[in-house]
Amino acid sequence: MIFDMSITISIGKSGRLVVPKAIRTLLGLREGARLRLEVSAGKFEAVPEPDDVTILMKDGFPVITRGPKRKKGETAKAIKADRELRAASITARRNMK
């Protein structure tokens, strides 16, 4: 899925940026998520790095088999995010044809 959003934030002490909750929710970011900063033409872009998670099907159900420990409810969110990412990839490939 492609989303457009623009929010103005301030740089805090020690150069820290706070990613607003609306954006964290939209991108499925949680505490400990990794972002890669890319700098080009006087701008930077924060690109989420994928979690080190493996989802396997067991008895017909998707199961997270490795990765960071998750709080209650986050497993379903991770599976949903993986499903949405795969659907967006399929849609993007179809639109390229």
N, C-alpha and C positions, 0 to 999 in steps of 0.2 A: 504494500500500500504506500502511496505517496501522499504526504501531508505537507501543506505549507503553513507556517506559523512564524510570527515575528514578535519577539518580546524583548524589551530593553531591560538589562540588568546592570549592576555595578560590580566592579572588582573590589573585593574585600581585603582585609589584612592578609599579608603574605601572598598577595596576588591570587587569592582564591575566588573562584566563580561558583555561584550556586545555580544549579539547573532547576528552574521552577517545576513544581509538582506537575503542572499540566503537560510539560514536555517529557518529564520522566515517565509519566503514565502513558502518554502517546507512544513513546519508544520502548516501553517495557523495561526501563532502567530501574535498577534497585541498588541498594547499598553494596559497594564492592564491584559494581559493574566497571568494566574497563573501556576507556575512550581513547582513540588515537587522534592526536591533534595534527592536522595538516595545514601548512602555511603556504599561501600562494597569492601573489599580486596584492600584498598588503592586507590580506584577510586570513582568518583561520577558520577551519571547519573541524568540529568534533565528530568523529565517526565512531559509533559504538562497535566494539570488538565482540565477536560472538563468545558466549559462555562456553566453557569446556564441559559441555553436556552431551550425553549420548542418550537418545530416546529409541528404545526397542519395543517391538510388539511382543507381548507375552499373553497367551491365551486370548488374543483378539483385542487387547487393551494396550495403549501406549504407556510405557514405564520409563522413567528416568533412571538410568543405571549407573551414572557417575556424574560428577560435577560438584559444585559447592552445595553445602547443606542449605535447605530452604525452609522457610517458615510455613506454617499451616496455610494452605490455599495457594502457595506459590507454585506448586507442582502443576496444578491445573492451568495456571496462568502461563507457565513455561511451555506446556504442551500446546495451548491455544496460540501463543506467539509463534511457535515453530510451524504450526498449521497455517497461520496467516502469512508467514514468510514464504512458505512453499507455494501458497496460492498466488501471492504477488509475483513470484518468480515465473510461474506458469503464465499468468496474465501478461507479464512483460514480454515473454517469448512470443506469445500469440500476437501481440501488438506490433512486434518487429517484422512480422511476415507481410 
